[in-house]
């Protein structure tokens, strides 16, 4: 089999959608075992209350990822906007490497920028303000001082507010901003990036400073699985059926 790496994001695992958890665990037992590496680029969970709050779901997922890693397939994780509190303790439980918000890797001999992608959606000023707030260390520390029950209530409230906000805004502003994408390419000196967040799976070709650039966008796992397979010669988006 051709050497390849796999990329996924936006699974939004939650007790309300056990079929997606089952699909992910089958993926870990099957296709992922054939890869050189697995990268999870954020929003693995619908929400994350802190590494000190464990659930049967979080334990099940940790066991699945740890099994993959034990079988020789390294797994790396970048925090998303839903699980930005997922930290070193849970990553260690899974055997995952926790990557920085924007990380450049040598992907089959080509430097590639990995990120969740929400920082590229700069047209959505309201969201960016919220993002800046919750990423602030002081805010995180205050949140972690709350009881688990208080954190659950906060997360449910935030999800409701987010759903209501999305209903009232133009969907276009929730996609990436072209200038922000170009700036990210320049900032890291690369011509390829992979990200999730927007739930708009596609492989885009563009020109940045008169040089060709490639941007692969991962799909979500709401009605099926979505995987990006990358080898030395090819990028290919694949869907995983629920059945």
N, C-alpha and C positions, 0 to 999 in steps of 0.2 A: 504494500500500500504506500502511496505517495505521502511523504512527511507533510503534516498539516497541523495547524492550531485552530481551536474553536473559540468563538466569541458569542456570548449571550448577554442579554440585559433585560430589565423590565419584566421579570416574571411576576412580580407583585404577589408572591405566595401568601395565602391567607386561608384560614380555616373555612371560609365561605366557598372556596373553590378547590375542593380536595382533588378533583380530576387533574388540575394543573400540577399539583404537588406530585401526584402519581406519575404524570408524564415526565416531569423533571427527574424523578428517581429512576425511571426506566432509561432515560437519556444517560444518566450517570453510569448505569449498569451496562449500557450498550455502546452507542456511538462514541461517547466521550472516552471510553476505554481504548479506542483506536487512535486517539489524538496524541500529539507531542505535548500539548499543554491546553488548559482550559482557562479562559479569562471571563470573569463575570463583571460587567461594567455598570454595576449599580442597580438599585431597586430590585434586589433579589426578593425582598419581603415587601408587603404592602405598607407596613410601618415597623419600626424597630424602637423599642422603649429603653434600650440600654442592655449591655452585656450581662447585667446582674438580674435580668428578668428572663427566665427560661420558660419555654412552653413545650408541649409534646411536638408541635410542628418544628420549632427551632432545633430540638434534639434530633428529630427524624432527618432533617436536612443536614445537620452537622455530621451525622453518621454516614449519610450518603456521600457527601463530599470527602470525608475522611477516608472512606473506602476507596474512592477513586485515587486519592493521593497515595494511599498505601499500595495501590496497584501500579504505581510508578508514573502517574500523570500529574504533574504539578498544576496547582490551581491558584490563580491570583484574583484579587477583588479590589474594585474601586467603589467607594461609597456613592450612593445615589441620593436623590433628594428625599426619598422616603426612608432610607436606612442609613442616613448620615451619622447616626450614633453607633453603628456597628463598629466595634473596635478590636483591639488586639486580643482580648480574651476570647471572644467568639471565633475570630479568625484562627487563633491557635487551636481551638477545639476542633475546627474543621481541617486544620493542616494547611490553610490558605495563607498566601503572602498578601499583606495589605499594602496596596500601592497608593502613591500620592494622587491627589485630585487630577493632575495632568502628568502623565508618565510617558516617556519615550522608551520604547523597547526595540531591540534588534529582532525584527520579525522576518525570519528566513532571509537574512542578509539585507533587509531594507528597514531603515529607521522609520518607526511608525508611532504616531501620537495616540495614546489611549486616554479617554475621558468619559465621564457619564454623559455630558453634553448640555446640561441645563445652563451652564455659564455662557453658552453660545446664543441663548434666546434673549438677547438684550433688548428686543423691541417690547418685551413684556416687563415694563418698569416696576409694576406692582410685585410681580413674582421675584424680581431681582432684589428688591428691598427685603422681602421675607427671607430669601436665601442668605443675604448678608447677615441678617439678624440671627438666624438659627445656626450659622456657622461660627458665630462669635464665641470664643472660649468661655466668656463670662455667662452668656446665655445658656450654654451647654451645662456649665457647672450648676447653675440655678435649677435647671430642669432636672438634673440628676438627683437633686436634693428632695424632689417630690416623691411621694409614695408611688408604688406601681399602679395603684388604683387611680391616683391623680394623673399619672402619665397616660393611662388608657383613656381617661376622659378627655384629656387634651388632644390626643391623637384622633379620637372620633370627631371632636369638634373641628379640628383642622381639616379632616377629610371632607366634612360637610361643607365647610366654608370654601374649600377648593372646588368642590363640585358645583356649588352655586356660582362661584366666580367664573368658571369655565363656560357656563351656560350664557353668561352675559357679555363675553368678549369675542372679538373676531379671532377665529382659529389661526389666522395667518401670523398673529403676533406670538403665538406659542411655538412657531418653528424657529430655526436658527436664523441669525442675522448674517448676511453675506460678508459684511465688513468684519464681524467678530470671528468668523471662520478664517478669513484671510489673515487676521492678526494672530490667531492661534498658530497657523502655519509658520508665519514669520517668527513668532516668539520662540518657537522650538527648532526652527531651521530644518523642517521636514516637508515632504510633499505628499504624505499620506496620513490620514487619521481615521480612527474608528470610534464611534460613539453610539449611545442609545438615547433615551429620554423622550424623543419626539414621537416615537411609535410610528415612524414613517420609513419603513425599511426600503433601502435603495442604495445603489452604488453610483455616486456622482463623480463626473469628470469636470474639472474646472481649470482655469488659468490663474495663477497667482504670481504677480510680478513677471509676467510673460513666460512662466514656467508651468508645465502641466502638473496638476495636483489631483489627488483622488481622496474622496471622503465616503466611507462606508457607514451607513446608518442601520443599526440593529432594530429588529421588530420586537413587539411585545408578545407576551404569552397569555393573552386573554381567551382566544378561541382556538389556538394551536400553539405549537412551539415555533421559535424562530432562531436559527443558528447561522452564523457566518463561518464558513470554512475558508481558511487561508493557507495556501501552499506557496512555494517559491514562484509559481507561474500563474496563479489564479486566485481570485476572490469570488466566492459563490454563496449567495443567500439561499438557505434551505428552510422549508416549512416541515414541522413535525406534526402529523395528524394526531388527534386525541385518541382515536381508535387503536 
